[in-house]
Amino acid sequence: MASIDLDKVLDKAWADKSLPEILAAPVAALKGVSDRDGELLKEAFGVKTVADLADLKYVRWAQALATLDTSAK
């Protein structure tokens, strides 16, 4: 089972929300992602929510490539 420290990845306002609320949240709910970053992601890729970002094919492709890179481990 995967786990994550929500305080490290979420803006403080979202740290106590449920997982469905977080996935439906704007990407600016992620720590380090500004509202402007969110606007740019929406313009470029149609990403509006955390779930949209997670499902973005380019993110999945990059994760797959990183997983294949055994030299980084």
C-alpha positions in Angstrom: 0.0 0.0 0.0 1.4 3.4 -1.0 1.6 6.2 1.5 2.5 9.9 1.3 3.1 12.7 3.7 0.4 15.1 2.7 2.0 18.0 4.6 5.0 17.7 2.2 3.0 17.7 -1.0 -0.1 19.9 -0.4 -0.7 23.5 0.4 -1.7 23.9 4.0 -5.3 24.6 3.2 -5.7 21.2 1.6 -3.7 19.0 4.0 -6.8 18.0 6.0 -9.1 17.3 3.1 -10.3 13.9 1.9 -8.6 12.2 -1.0 -11.6 12.8 -3.3 -11.5 16.5 -2.4 -7.8 16.7 -3.1 -8.1 14.9 -6.5 -10.9 17.4 -7.4 -8.8 20.4 -6.2 -7.1 22.8 -8.6 -3.5 21.9 -9.2 -2.5 24.9 -7.1 -3.4 22.7 -4.1 -0.1 21.0 -4.6 2.8 22.6 -2.7 4.9 24.7 -5.0 2.3 25.0 -7.8 1.0 28.6 -8.1 -2.3 29.7 -9.4 -0.5 31.0 -12.5 1.1 27.6 -13.0 -2.4 26.1 -12.8 -3.6 28.6 -15.5 -0.7 27.6 -17.7 -1.3 23.9 -17.3 -5.0 24.5 -18.2 -4.0 26.5 -21.3 -1.4 24.0 -22.4 -2.9 20.7 -21.5 -6.5 21.2 -20.3 -5.4 20.3 -16.8 -7.8 21.7 -14.2 -7.5 19.4 -11.2 -4.9 17.3 -9.4 -6.6 14.2 -10.9 -6.2 15.7 -14.4 -2.5 16.3 -13.8 -2.0 12.7 -12.5 -3.8 11.4 -15.6 -1.9 13.5 -18.1 -0.3 11.2 -20.6 3.0 13.2 -20.6 3.3 12.7 -16.8 2.6 9.0 -17.1 5.2 8.7 -19.9 7.8 10.6 -17.9 7.1 8.4 -14.8 7.5 5.2 -17.0 10.8 6.4 -18.4 12.1 7.3 -14.9 11.0 3.8 -13.7 13.0 2.2 -16.5 16.2 4.2 -15.5 17.9 1.7 -13.2 21.1 3.8 -13.2 19.5 6.4 -11.0 18.9 3.9 -8.2 
